[in-house]
Amino acid sequence: MIILKDWNFWLSLLFIINFISLPSDPFLGAFWFWHLFLGVVGIVWLGSLIIHKKRT
């Protein structure tokens, strides 16, 4: 899969993992809004990357 070689994929995956780990760590919970924002950005970024790769 060509998408795995794209740095945008790995960066968006990092944002999504950051969002998933939010409830498990009390320290991260203090900054919940920032992590929620990064999670949404990661999901949108990954979705747009997949749509872009399907069009080309």
N, C-alpha and C positions, 0 to 999 in steps of 0.2 A: 504494500500500500504506500503510495507516494505521500499521503498525508502525514505519515509518521516522520518523514524527513523535514517537515516544515516546523520552524521554531515557533510559529504562532500556535500550533497544536499543543506543544509542550507547555507554553506559557499559559494558555487557557486552561489546560489540565491542572496546572499548579494552582491557579485561582480557584478552580472547582474543589480540589482537595482541601485547600485552605477553608473553604466554606463548609465542607463536610466535617472537618475536624472541630468546628466551632463549638458544638455542645459538649465535647468531651474534655475540654481543657478550661479550667476556671480562669486562668490568666487571659486566655483569648476571649473569654466571655465578657471581660471588662470592655473590650473594644468590639462588641457585637455588630454595631452599625457598619463599621469599616469592613469587617469580614463579610457581612451580608452584601455590601456593595461590590466587593471583589468577587464574590461568588456569582452574582448576577452578571457582572462584566465577563467573567469566564464563560458562563453558559452562552451568553449572546455572542461572544467572540468565537467560540467553538462552532456554534450554529452557523454563523456567517462564513466561517472557513469551509465548512462542509458544503454549504450551498455554492460557494465560489468554486470549489473543486469539481462539483457536479456539472457546473456550466461550462467549464473549460475542458 
